[in-house]
Every structure is written in structure tokens, then in C-alpha cells.
């Protein structure tokens, strides 16, 4: 949906506020009075447009809208009284980069899923998995330490270097998730080579009283149940600006079922809580936020291999030997993770000097991994990692209107320090790191044009500590890195219904301690990992262009991107599995090459009638290793997701009712290293990988949803089904694809009750 807000004499109204009631989202017009809102599901929406000195305008809009929405505002005389203005701007609006967004109905449809699974609904997104219960997001083929995740404005820091270390985030915290595709290091710091994921909560309440939301979700596969609730309020009209919110989630699931068998020990549990207090006045404010994420995740037992012959047999076996009945039991091996976050944010606003915002945060990430066989005592984990992170951000922002156009300036400092303590078996060493960076961004908008330039300098210091066992003395190794990066973005409105956005930028990432010094069995990955102390920082050169078109019953967005990464670091499968006292494990070593990631994202929607529409989302990716003149391993395969939606007319107490059928096709990854094996001295020697990429697959799904009005209470209901034809398939980006198939059919029910 695109629109224009103007006065009765035809002049545009910049920075007008447009509130979309059904999805609780606020957007603003730009310097030319135009606004854009993407990713809206088909249906009827209520828009409330407001601007000081003008009468509010309320419009009902049917999506997809057939043309440019024009809103005229009539001037009115206003008796100005003392008011408190609480400004809320979504973080992603500050950057001129290609973005995708999950909000409103899209968020409701994904409730109960992990963050990685939720974001697969967006074009260009995928997930890398370890079994059916561990999933982490992938942007244009990049994941883990190449993606920054910001939760409520704080950089998420855990042991994210592991492909089986899912983000410790409760997705129920967010009312909107924005994905910035491509390098975004200038604003958010080093490591954002692949992109940034912003999880932002809904606006804090401003009116006295108490309200909230309750969610209940269930899934037939795993017999999963989820309960989440949020309560918020303003204590009294006599304490202007004070508001509060508490939120919690409980989740439990049992053994996941493939079309033919259950996966033993794939149960998992979550227990999450958060609290937020705001005090906002006209020119200053304070926020205190706390959250705890706690989960226990069982790991597929049949991935634990005892001998070389067992490993070879498991890789070539079509089904696991052990096929249990359903159970909620959760035994060894498993992960036990707890993540605590405390945040303090304050801001001061001045019309002359701009806005200064300071954010301090402390995170404690405790990861304990329990092996199938106990080597550290029956009550102790084999892997114990405790990571404490302190972050500090100081940001200055100022906007200025001039005859030439509108200028927006942002500058600041971001920094963090980390300390890691390990116990029991060795995988990575204890370490201490310090990181700091300064940046500046300048944005200029005039008529149809917007341009943004940025510059950033970063410095990182890392010291890893080791124990020399023969002498029982501690020694250390120290690294220092620094880098300067820049970006340039341009947006141009070619026509009222056609926009072009392009961005070129550089980014960098220093190697983490796992890539440098791993040397041990990684329990959760069921793999032995070897670090490389000679690794150098990655340097990325990113370019992207996106074209968005909206006219009558047709909308489309085409995005092209190219990311050249020098010194790209990845885990490369070794030729021989590793034999240890514990058993036999696939072995991986960190390697470094010159790599390119190029791709296409295409989304389009066509409304045949006001009730019937078709939507298609396609992602194509080509990645190549120029150093070895070969393809890269574990790269996202091409995929296309298509759906047909029929929206019913409102009937009595049922509104926003729709039926949707969908089909997801994921192609076989043909651009992967060739897999070969040969027998030498009684052992198989592998090249490329331990197994060839699995065949492509097609999954059929369906969904229906409605909103019931019962007395004064509304209830949102979504009933959906995934893999309805119960297809047996394996996914290339699942680390356990060597041993088992993916989940089978699941019927899911989600209920939302706002109050």
C-alpha cells in the first residue's frame, strides 16, 4: 500500500502520523508527504491520519488497494494544552537499505514457532537446523556470527558461533520483526556482513488502565503446547509518562514425528519472562528492561555413533534403527540454556541540539551441553560455557528542514566487552574481548530523492587463555584488529507507484574464538571441530538493488544482490571421521577462502477479485569458492513459496476471515562440492561432504483464520496444516540430515485474545 497525505491546496504534509488499527502499527510520511506500508495481508484496514493543526482523518482501505491512496487533511484552529509527546520510530526506518518485515497478521501466523522458523516466511530467508527443534535464521546464505540480532534495541550476544546454537529469544516479545538484508555494519557494528534482524516490541501504553494479550497455541506433531501472556498498563493519570509491561511464555513439546517414525529424545521446553518500565516526558525518558530465556532441548539419540562401521551404516540407512513411541521424556543428550538480559536506556531531546540516547545492558548466557554418555559425572555437563557481555551505546540524532530538502544526521559510539568461562571438557578456551566503534550517518531527502552516506571505524581486542598441562601454567594468545567501512544508499520514486532503492557498502568481521581455537567434541553438533589460529578478518563488499511496484491489483518487488567476501570462514568437512573414546564423529575444520554470494529475491501478488488473490515468493542463491574453484558447502538451496488466498465477507460476528492454500518447493542443491568416497586401509575417505545433497521436495499447506466478536471481546483464531501430504524428505541445511528425515504432517491451532 502506498499513499500521499496533503493539504486541501495540494501541498504535501511531511511527518504526518498514520496509525493502522488492525496491526497496531504507526508509520510516517516522508518529506514529500508519501508513505509506504508493505507486507499487509489481504483484508480491510482502518487508517487514522493525524498531524498537529489538522483535523484527524479516518479511512477504511481494502488491501490490495487499486491505486495510490490520497488523503487530504483540513486545517483547524487548535487550543494547545500541555501534553506529553511520546515518539516511537521503528529502528528499521532509519536506514536506506533493502528490508523485509513481519508484523500484524504475519506475526500472528508465526506465533509459537522459533525465530528461525518464523522468518522463513520472508523472501530471502532460510534457516539452518540441527534436528527438528534447533533452528537459526539465514539471510542470503549467511548465518551465525554474520548476522546481528537486536532485541528491544540491544545486540543479542550468546555462543552464536555454533550452527546448533539457536538465538535465545522469545519471539512473543516482538510485535514487529524487521530484516535488513545485506551488510549493515555502519549503524550496528562489525559482524553484520549478512544483515540485521530487529525484534521490536509494541508501543508502550499511554492511557490510564490495564490491558494485554493472551496467546494459546498447539501443534499435533510433537503434541506441542504454548501459552504466552502479556499485561501492560499506565498506573494513574496523575503520574504522566509512567507505563509498565510484563510478559511470559511456557512451551513444551514431545518427540517429533516424521512420516514413518518418531525421533527419539527430540522433546524441548521453554520458560521465558520479561518486564519493562518506561518513564517518558516531553524531552526526556528512562527505560528499565529485564528478560530471561530458559530452554532445555533434547538431541536426537540416533545421531550418537559408536564406531566407524556404525557411522557408515547410519549415513546410508534410510531410517534409524531405533523407532520409539511418542514420549515427552527428555534425557541425555540435551542442551540446557539460560539467557538473562538487563537493559537501562535514557534519552534527552532538544529542538536545537537533537536527541541523545544512552543504552547500557548486561547479558549472561549460560550454556550447558550434556553428552549421551557422561564423562564429567552424572550430574555435570560435558560442555559448560558462561559468557557475560556488557554493551554500551551512545547515539545522537538530529533532523533539519531546509529549502533544499530534509537532512537527518546520526552519529554515535557502540562498544561491548565479553568474558567467557568454561568447565569440564575442552571445546573453546576462556577468553576476554573488547570491541568499540564510532560511526556517522547522513541522510538527505528532497521530493522523490533520498540519499544516505555512512562511515564507521571499529577496533577489537581478543585474548584467549590456555593451560599448559605438563607445567600447570596459564599462557595466553592476543589478537588486535581494526577496520574502516563505508556505505552509500539511494532511493528514487520513479513514479507514484514505482520505487527504486540501491545500496553499496563494505563490512568486516573478525574471527571469533571458536573459529580460531576450537579443538574438541561439540556435543550438540555431534561433531569434532578444529580451529585455525591463522585466520584473518573477513572483508565484505556488498551491493543490492530493489524495485517495488504497486498498481491496481498487482504488486511486486524484485531484489538483486551481490556479496563478495574476502577471507570467508567456514566449517569444511574433513576427509576422515574422527575416532575417540566416546565414539566416532564427523570431523570439521575451519577454512578460509574468497567467496561470492549472488542472488535474486522476487515477491509478487495479484488480486483476481476483491476476495481472491495469489502471492508468490521466490529466492535464488548462487555461492562460489573462488580460491578452490568449487562450490561452497551448506549453502541455501533455491526455493519458491506460492499461495492462493480467499477472503470472505464479514458475516455477523466473524470478521477478517480467509482461507489459504500454499505450496513450498525447495530444489536440490546442485551447486555443492562433489561428494566421493573411497576405501583406504579399511577406512572410507570422503571428499566434499559425508553425504550428497538430498533431493528437492514439495510441501503442501493450508490455513484458515477468523476474528470472532463475542460481546465486547474479540478472539483471533488461526488453524493451519503443514506438510499435509506427509512427504518424506531431508533438508540440506539440517546437520542431522545424515541420520533422519524431516518432520511429517502437523495440524496447528493458534488463538489470540486481546483484552
C-alpha positions in Angstrom: 0.0 0.0 0.0 1.3 3.5 -1.0 -0.3 6.8 -0.3 0.0 10.6 -0.2 -1.0 13.0 2.6 -1.6 16.6 1.5 -3.4 19.8 2.4 -6.6 20.9 0.6 -4.4 23.2 -1.6 -2.4 20.2 -2.8 0.8 20.8 -0.8 2.2 17.7 0.9 2.3 17.2 4.7 5.6 15.7 5.8 5.9 13.6 9.0 2.2 13.0 9.3 1.3 10.1 11.6 -0.7 7.2 10.2 -1.9 4.6 12.6 -3.1 1.2 11.3 -5.6 -0.1 13.8 -5.7 -3.8 13.0 -2.0 -4.4 13.2 -1.2 -1.7 15.9 1.4 -0.1 13.7 2.4 3.5 13.1 4.1 4.9 10.0 5.1 8.4 9.0 5.0 10.3 5.7 8.4 11.4 4.2 9.4 14.9 3.2 7.2 14.7 0.1 4.1 13.5 2.0 4.3 10.0 0.7 4.1 6.8 2.8 4.6 3.1 2.1 3.4 0.1 4.1 4.4 -3.4 2.7 3.7 -7.0 3.7 0.0 -6.3 4.5 -2.2 -9.4 4.2 -5.4 -9.1 2.1 -8.3 -7.6 4.1 -9.9 -4.3 5.3 -7.7 -1.9 7.4 -8.6 1.2 9.4 -6.2 4.1 8.9 -6.1 7.1 11.2 -4.1 10.0 9.9 -3.1 12.8 12.3 -1.0 16.0 12.2 -0.8 18.9 14.5 -3.2 21.7 13.4 -5.3 19.5 11.1 -8.4 17.5 11.7 -7.8 13.7 12.0 -8.8 11.6 9.0 -10.1 8.0 9.3 -10.1 5.9 6.2 -11.1 2.3 5.5 -8.9 0.6 3.0 -9.2 -2.7 1.2 -5.9 -4.5 0.5 -4.7 -4.9 -2.2 -5.5 -1.2 -2.9 -6.0 -0.5 -6.6 -4.1 2.9 -6.8 -2.2 5.5 -4.8 -4.2 6.3 -1.7 -4.8 10.1 -1.4 -5.6 11.6 2.0 -6.5 15.3 2.3 -6.3 17.0 5.7 -8.3 20.1 6.6 -6.7 22.8 8.8 -8.3 23.5 12.2 -7.7 26.0 14.9 -6.3 24.2 17.9 -6.2 25.3 21.6 -2.8 23.9 22.6 -2.6 22.5 26.1 0.3 20.9 28.0 0.8 17.5 26.5 3.4 14.8 26.6 4.6 13.6 23.2 6.0 10.1 23.2 7.8 9.5 19.9 8.2 5.9 18.7 10.0 5.2 15.5 10.8 1.7 14.3 14.5 1.1 14.1 14.5 -0.1 10.5 13.0 3.1 9.3 16.4 4.8 10.0 18.3 3.0 7.2 18.1 3.3 3.5 18.6 -0.4 2.8 16.6 -3.3 1.4 14.3 -4.6 4.1 11.6 -7.1 4.8 9.1 -7.0 7.6 7.0 -9.4 9.6 4.1 -7.8 11.5 0.4 -7.8 12.1 -1.3 -10.9 10.7 2.1 -12.3 9.6 3.3 -12.2 13.2 0.1 -13.9 14.4 0.5 -16.7 11.9 4.1 -17.4 13.1 3.3 -17.4 16.9 4.6 -20.4 18.7 7.4 -21.0 16.2 11.1 -20.3 16.8 12.7 -17.2 15.4 14.4 -19.1 12.6 11.2 -20.8 11.5 9.1 -17.6 11.7 11.4 -15.7 9.4 11.3 -18.3 6.7 8.0 -16.6 5.7 10.1 -13.7 4.3 11.7 -13.8 0.9 15.5 -14.4 1.1 15.3 -16.0 4.5 16.0 -19.6 5.4 17.1 -21.5 8.5 20.0 -23.8 9.4 18.9 -26.7 11.6 20.2 -29.3 14.0 17.4 -31.8 14.2 13.7 -30.6 14.3 14.0 -28.4 17.4 17.0 -26.2 16.8 16.8 -23.5 14.1 18.6 -20.3 13.5 18.0 -17.7 10.7 19.9 -17.4 7.5 19.9 -14.3 5.3 21.1 -14.7 1.7 23.1 -17.8 2.6 24.8 -16.2 5.7 24.1 -17.0 9.4 25.5 -17.2 12.9 28.2 -14.5 13.6 27.5 -12.8 10.3 24.0 -11.8 11.4 23.3 -9.3 14.2 20.1 -9.7 16.2 18.9 -6.8 18.2 16.2 -7.5 20.8 14.5 -4.3 22.1 17.5 -2.3 20.9 20.2 -4.5 22.5 22.7 -6.6 20.5 22.0 -10.2 21.3 25.2 -11.9 22.5 25.4 -15.6 23.2 27.5 -18.5 21.9 26.1 -17.8 18.4 29.1 -19.2 16.6 27.6 -22.7 16.7 25.3 -23.7 13.9 23.2 -25.6 16.5 23.1 -22.7 18.9 19.7 -21.1 18.3 19.1 -17.5 19.3 18.0 -17.3 22.9 15.0 -15.1 22.1 11.2 -15.3 22.9 9.6 -14.2 19.7 6.4 -13.3 21.7 8.4 -10.2 22.9 8.1 -8.6 19.4 5.2 -7.1 17.7 7.3 -6.4 14.6 10.4 -8.1 13.2 12.4 -6.2 10.5 15.1 -7.9 8.5 17.8 -5.7 6.9 19.2 -7.7 4.0 22.8 -7.1 3.2 25.7 -5.6 5.1 24.6 -3.1 7.8 27.8 -2.6 9.8 27.8 1.2 9.7 24.9 1.6 12.1 25.0 -1.6 14.1 28.7 -2.6 14.2 31.1 -5.2 12.9 29.8 -8.7 12.1 26.7 -7.5 10.2 28.0 -8.9 7.0 24.9 -10.8 6.1 22.3 -8.4 7.7 20.5 -7.4 10.8 17.3 -8.8 12.5 15.4 -6.2 14.6 12.9 -7.5 17.1 10.9 -4.6 18.4 8.0 -4.6 20.9 4.8 -2.8 20.5 4.5 0.8 21.7 4.1 1.2 25.5 0.5 2.2 26.6 -0.2 5.9 27.1 -3.8 5.9 28.5 -4.5 5.0 32.2 -5.8 1.5 32.7 -4.7 -2.1 32.2 -4.7 -4.2 29.0 -2.9 -7.1 27.5 -2.9 -10.1 25.2 -3.1 -13.9 25.7 -1.9 -16.5 23.2 -2.6 -20.2 23.2 -1.0 -22.4 20.5 -0.8 -26.1 19.9 0.6 -28.5 17.3 -0.2 -32.1 16.6 3.3 -33.1 15.7 5.2 -33.3 18.9 1.9 -32.6 20.7 3.3 -29.1 21.4 1.6 -26.6 23.6 2.4 -22.9 24.1 0.9 -20.4 26.5 2.0 -16.8 26.4 0.6 -13.7 28.0 1.3 -10.0 28.2 -0.1 -7.5 30.7 0.5 -3.7 30.5 -0.8 -0.5 31.9 -0.5 3.1 33.0 -0.9 3.3 36.8 -2.5 6.7 37.1 -3.3 9.8 35.1 -1.6 11.8 37.9 1.8 10.3 37.0 2.1 11.3 33.4 4.6 9.2 31.3 4.9 6.2 33.5 4.0 2.8 32.0 4.8 -0.9 32.6 4.6 -4.3 30.9 5.2 -7.9 31.9 5.2 -10.9 29.6 5.8 -14.6 29.9 5.8 -17.8 27.8 5.7 -21.5 28.5 6.3 -24.1 25.8 6.5 -27.9 25.8 6.9 -30.4 23.0 7.5 -34.1 22.9 9.1 -36.4 20.3 8.8 -35.1 16.8 7.3 -37.5 14.2 8.5 -37.9 10.6 6.0 -39.5 8.2 7.3 -43.0 9.3 8.7 -42.9 12.8 9.3 -40.7 15.9 12.7 -39.1 16.5 13.9 -40.2 19.9 14.7 -37.6 22.5 13.6 -34.6 20.4 11.5 -33.1 23.2 12.1 -29.5 24.3 10.8 -27.0 26.8 10.9 -23.2 27.3 10.2 -20.9 30.2 10.5 -17.2 29.4 9.8 -14.0 31.3 10.3 -10.2 30.7 9.4 -6.9 32.4 9.6 -3.4 31.1 9.1 0.0 32.8 9.1 3.4 31.0 9.0 6.9 32.2 8.6 9.3 29.2 8.2 13.0 29.4 8.3 15.7 26.6 12.1 16.0 26.4 13.5 13.1 28.4 12.8 9.5 29.3 14.0 6.4 31.1 13.5 2.7 30.5 14.4 -0.4 32.6 14.0 -3.8 30.9 14.7 -7.3 32.1 14.2 -10.7 30.3 15.0 -14.3 31.0 15.0 -17.0 28.3 15.4 -20.6 29.6 15.2 -23.7 27.5 16.0 -27.4 27.6 16.4 -29.1 24.2 16.7 -32.8 23.6 19.1 -34.0 20.9 18.3 -36.9 18.5 19.7 -40.0 20.1 20.4 -41.9 16.9 22.9 -39.2 15.8 25.2 -40.6 18.5 27.5 -43.1 16.8 29.8 -45.6 18.5 32.1 -47.0 15.7 33.2 -46.3 12.1 31.1 -49.1 10.8 28.0 -47.7 12.6 28.6 -44.2 11.2 28.9 -45.5 7.6 25.8 -47.6 8.1 23.8 -44.7 9.6 24.7 -42.4 6.7 23.5 -44.9 4.1 20.5 -46.1 6.1 17.1 -44.8 5.1 15.6 -45.0 8.6 17.1 -45.0 12.1 17.3 -48.4 13.8 15.6 -47.3 17.0 12.0 -46.1 16.4 10.3 -45.4 19.7 6.7 -44.5 20.6 5.7 -40.9 21.4 7.0 -39.5 24.7 7.7 -36.2 26.5 10.8 -37.7 28.0 13.9 -35.5 27.8 17.2 -37.4 28.5 20.8 -37.2 27.6 22.0 -35.8 25.2 20.5 -32.4 25.6 21.2 -28.6 25.9 20.3 -26.6 28.9 20.5 -22.8 28.2 19.6 -19.7 30.3 20.0 -16.2 29.0 19.5 -13.1 31.2 19.3 -9.5 29.9 19.2 -6.3 31.9 18.9 -3.0 30.0 18.9 0.6 31.0 18.1 3.3 28.4 17.7 7.0 28.8 17.3 9.9 26.3 17.2 13.6 26.3 15.6 15.6 23.4 16.4 19.2 22.4 14.9 21.1 19.5 18.2 22.8 18.9 20.7 20.1 19.7 18.8 16.9 18.7 18.3 13.7 20.6 20.9 11.9 22.7 20.2 8.3 23.7 22.4 6.2 26.0 21.8 2.4 26.4 23.6 0.1 28.9 23.0 -3.6 29.0 24.3 -6.7 30.7 23.8 -10.2 29.3 24.6 -13.5 30.9 24.5 -16.6 28.7 24.9 -20.0 30.4 25.1 -22.9 28.0 25.4 -26.5 29.3 25.5 -29.4 26.9 25.1 -33.0 28.3 26.5 -35.9 26.2 24.9 -39.2 25.6 27.4 -40.8 27.9 28.5 -38.9 31.0 32.3 -38.1 31.1 32.1 -35.4 33.8 29.9 -37.1 36.4 26.3 -38.0 36.1 25.1 -34.5 37.3 27.6 -32.4 35.3 27.5 -31.3 31.7 30.4 -32.2 29.3 30.4 -28.7 27.9 29.9 -25.7 30.3 30.2 -22.1 28.8 29.3 -19.0 30.8 29.5 -15.8 28.7 29.0 -12.4 30.3 28.6 -9.4 28.0 28.4 -5.6 28.8 27.2 -3.3 26.0 27.2 0.5 25.8 25.7 2.7 23.1 25.6 6.5 22.9 23.6 7.8 19.9 23.0 11.3 18.7 20.2 12.1 16.2 19.0 15.3 14.6 16.7 16.3 11.7 16.6 19.7 10.0 14.3 21.0 7.3 15.8 23.3 4.8 14.7 24.9 1.5 16.9 22.3 -0.3 15.3 19.4 1.5 15.3 17.5 4.7 18.6 16.5 6.5 18.8 13.7 9.1 22.1 13.1 11.0 23.0 10.2 13.2 26.3 9.6 15.0 27.4 7.6 17.9 29.6 5.1 19.8 28.9 1.4 20.3 31.0 -0.9 22.3 31.0 -4.1 24.3 33.2 -6.3 26.4 32.9 -10.1 26.9 34.3 -12.7 29.2 33.9 -16.4 28.8 34.5 -19.2 31.4 34.5 -22.9 30.6 34.4 -26.1 32.6 34.8 -29.8 32.1 35.7 -31.0 28.6 37.5 -28.6 26.3 36.0 -27.1 23.1 36.9 -23.4 23.2 39.2 -21.6 25.7 38.4 -19.0 28.3 38.7 -15.5 26.6 38.2 -11.8 27.1 37.4 -9.4 24.3 36.9 -5.6 24.0 35.2 -4.0 21.0 34.5 -0.3 20.2 33.3 1.6 17.2 32.3 5.2 16.1 30.1 5.9 13.2 28.3 8.8 11.4 25.3 8.6 9.0 23.9 11.5 7.0 20.6 11.3 5.1 19.1 13.8 2.6 15.6 13.8 1.2 14.1 16.0 -1.5 11.0 15.4 -3.5 11.4 11.9 -4.9 15.0 11.5 -4.0 16.7 10.2 -0.8 20.4 9.6 -0.3 22.3 8.2 2.7 26.0 8.1 3.4 27.8 6.4 6.3 31.3 5.9 7.7 32.5 3.7 10.6 35.7 2.7 12.4 35.9 -0.4 14.6 38.6 -1.9 16.9 38.6 -5.3 18.5 41.0 -6.9 21.1 40.8 -10.6 21.9 42.8 -12.6 24.4 42.4 -16.4 24.8 43.7 -18.3 27.8 45.2 -21.8 27.8 46.5 -24.3 30.4 49.9 -25.9 29.8 49.1 -29.3 31.5 52.7 -30.6 31.9 53.8 -27.4 33.8 50.3 -26.5 35.1 50.8 -22.9 34.0 48.5 -20.5 32.2 49.5 -18.8 29.0 47.6 -16.7 26.5 47.4 -15.5 22.9 46.3 -12.0 22.0 44.8 -10.6 18.7 44.2 -7.0 17.6 42.1 -6.0 14.7 40.7 -2.7 13.3 38.8 -1.6 10.2 37.1 1.3 8.5 33.9 0.8 6.4 31.5 3.0 4.4 28.1 2.8 2.8 26.0 4.7 0.2 22.3 4.3 -0.3 20.0 6.0 -2.8 16.2 5.8 -3.1 14.2 7.3 -6.0 10.5 7.3 -6.7 10.4 6.8 -10.4 6.6 7.1 -10.5 3.9 7.3 -7.8 3.7 3.5 -7.8 7.3 2.6 -8.6 10.3 2.9 -6.2 13.9 2.1 -6.7 16.3 1.5 -3.8 20.0 0.7 -4.1 22.9 0.4 -1.7 26.6 -0.3 -1.8 28.6 -0.9 1.4 31.5 -2.6 2.9 31.6 -4.6 6.2 34.0 -6.7 8.1 34.1 -9.4 10.8 37.0 -10.6 13.0 37.3 -14.3 13.6 35.7 -15.5 16.8 37.4 -17.6 19.4 35.7 -20.8 18.2 37.0 -20.3 14.7 40.5 -19.7 16.0 40.9 -22.2 18.8 38.2 -24.9 18.7 39.6 -28.3 19.5 37.2 -30.8 20.8 33.9 -32.7 20.6 30.9 -30.4 20.1 28.2 -32.4 21.9 25.2 -30.7 20.3 26.5 -30.9 16.8 27.8 -34.5 17.3 31.0 -33.4 15.5 34.6 -32.8 16.2 35.7 -29.3 15.4 39.2 -27.9 14.7 40.0 -24.2 14.8 42.6 -22.3 12.8 44.8 -19.8 14.6 45.9 -18.2 11.4 42.5 -17.0 10.3 42.3 -13.3 9.1 39.3 -11.0 9.4 36.6 -11.3 6.7 36.0 -8.3 4.5 32.8 -7.9 2.6 31.8 -5.8 -0.4 28.0 -5.7 -0.8 25.7 -4.3 -3.4 22.0 -4.5 -3.7 19.1 -3.0 -5.7 15.4 -3.4 -5.2 12.5 -2.3 -7.4 9.0 -2.1 -5.8 5.9 -1.7 -8.0 2.2 -1.3 -6.9 -0.6 -0.6 -9.2 -4.3 -1.6 -9.2 -4.5 -5.3 -8.3 -0.8 -6.1 -8.8 2.2 -5.5 -6.5 5.7 -6.8 -7.0 9.2 -6.4 -5.5 12.4 -7.5 -7.2 15.7 -7.6 -5.4 19.2 -8.3 -6.7 22.2 -8.6 -4.5 25.9 -9.5 -4.7 28.2 -10.0 -1.7 31.9 -10.6 -2.2 33.7 -11.8 0.9 37.5 -12.0 1.2 38.8 -14.5 3.8 35.3 -16.1 4.1 35.5 -18.5 7.1 33.5 -21.8 7.1 33.5 -25.3 8.6 34.7 -27.7 6.0 34.0 -31.4 6.3 37.3 -33.4 6.8 38.1 -36.5 4.7 38.1 -38.9 7.7 35.7 -39.2 10.6 37.5 -38.9 14.0 37.6 -41.9 16.4 37.6 -41.1 20.1 36.9 -43.0 23.3 33.4 -41.5 23.3 32.7 -42.8 19.7 33.1 -41.9 16.1 32.2 -38.4 14.8 32.2 -36.4 11.6 35.1 -34.1 11.7 35.2 -30.5 10.5 38.0 -27.9 10.2 37.7 -24.1 9.8 38.9 -22.9 6.5 39.2 -19.6 4.7 38.5 -18.7 1.0 37.5 -15.9 -1.3 33.7 -16.3 -1.9 30.8 -14.6 -3.6 27.1 -14.8 -2.8 24.8 -13.6 -5.5 21.0 -13.9 -5.7 17.5 -12.8 -6.6 14.5 -12.2 -4.3 11.2 -11.9 -6.1 7.8 -11.3 -4.5 4.6 -10.5 -6.3 0.9 -10.6 -5.5 -2.1 -10.4 -7.9 -5.7 -9.9 -6.8 -8.1 -11.6 -9.3 -11.0 -10.1 -7.4 -11.5 -8.3 -4.1 -11.7 -11.7 -2.5 -9.3 -13.9 -4.4 -5.5 -13.3 -4.6 -2.3 -15.1 -5.5 1.1 -14.5 -3.8 4.5 -15.8 -4.9 7.8 -15.6 -3.1 11.0 -16.9 -4.8 14.6 -16.9 -3.6 17.5 -17.9 -5.8 21.1 -18.0 -4.5 24.5 -18.7 -6.2 27.6 -19.1 -4.0 31.1 -19.9 -5.2 34.5 -20.6 -3.7 37.0 -18.7 -6.0 40.0 -19.9 -4.1 39.4 -23.6 -4.8 37.3 -23.0 -8.0 34.5 -25.0 -6.4 31.1 -24.6 -4.8 30.7 -24.0 -1.0 29.2 -26.5 1.4 26.0 -25.9 3.4 24.6 -23.1 1.2 20.8 -22.4 1.0 19.1 -24.1 -2.0 16.7 -22.3 -4.3 13.1 -22.2 -3.2 9.7 -20.8 -4.1 6.6 -20.4 -1.9 3.2 -19.8 -3.6 -0.2 -19.4 -2.1 -3.8 -18.6 -3.0 -6.0 -16.7 -0.5 -9.7 -16.3 -0.5 -11.1 -13.6 1.8 -14.7 -14.0 2.9 -17.1 -11.2 3.5 -17.7 -10.2 7.1 -20.6 -12.3 8.5 -22.4 -11.5 11.7 -19.7 -11.8 14.4 -17.0 -13.2 12.1 -14.6 -10.6 10.5 -11.3 -10.8 8.6 -11.9 -14.4 7.6 -9.8 -16.0 5.0 -8.8 -19.4 3.6 -5.3 -20.0 2.1 -3.6 -22.9 0.5 0.1 -22.9 -0.2 2.9 -24.9 -1.8 6.6 -24.7 -1.0 9.1 -26.1 -3.4 12.8 -26.4 -2.3 15.2 -27.5 -5.1 18.0 -30.0 -4.7 21.3 -28.1 -4.0 23.2 -29.0 -7.2 25.8 -26.3 -6.6 27.6 -28.1 -3.8 31.1 -29.8 -3.7 31.0 -33.2 -5.4 30.8 -36.0 -2.8 33.1 -39.0 -3.3 34.3 -41.8 -1.0 36.9 -44.5 -1.3 38.2 -47.2 0.9 41.8 -46.8 2.2 43.4 -49.1 4.8 39.9 -50.3 5.9 38.5 -46.7 6.3 36.3 -44.7 4.0 37.9 -41.4 2.8 35.4 -38.7 1.9 35.7 -35.5 -0.2 33.2 -32.7 -0.3 30.9 -33.9 2.4 29.8 -37.1 4.2 26.7 -37.4 2.0 25.4 -35.9 -1.2 22.7 -33.2 -1.0 19.2 -34.8 -0.7 16.6 -34.5 -3.4 14.3 -31.5 -3.7 10.8 -31.6 -2.1 7.4 -30.0 -2.3 5.3 -29.4 0.8 1.5 -28.6 0.7 0.0 -26.5 3.4 -3.4 -24.8 4.2 -4.6 -22.2 6.6 -7.9 -20.6 7.7 -8.4 -17.7 10.1 -11.1 -15.5 11.5 -11.8 -13.0 14.2 -14.8 -13.6 16.4 -16.6 -10.8 18.2 -18.1 -12.2 21.4 -19.9 -9.4 23.4 -17.1 -6.8 23.7 -14.3 -9.3 23.3 -12.6 -10.2 20.1 -10.8 -13.6 19.6 -8.4 -14.3 16.8 -8.3 -17.9 15.6 -5.8 -19.5 13.1 -6.0 -23.1 12.1 -3.2 -24.4 9.8 -1.6 -27.5 8.5 2.0 -28.1 7.3 3.3 -31.0 5.1 -0.3 -32.1 4.7 0.6 -34.8 2.2 3.1 -36.3 4.7 6.1 -36.1 2.4 9.3 -37.9 3.4 12.2 -35.6 2.8 15.5 -34.3 4.1 16.7 -30.7 4.2 20.2 -29.9 3.0 20.7 -27.3 5.8 19.9 -29.7 8.6 23.1 -31.0 10.3 21.2 -34.2 11.2 20.1 -35.0 7.6 22.7 -37.8 7.6 20.6 -39.8 10.1 16.9 -39.0 9.8 14.1 -37.4 7.8 12.3 -34.1 8.5 9.0 -33.7 10.4 5.8 -35.0 8.9 2.3 -33.7 8.9 1.3 -31.2 11.6 -2.1 -29.5 12.4 -1.6 -26.2 14.3 -4.1 -24.1 16.2 -3.4 -20.5 17.4 -5.7 -18.4 19.5 -5.2 -14.7 20.3 -7.3 -12.9 22.9 -6.6 -9.2 23.4 -8.2 -7.5 26.4 
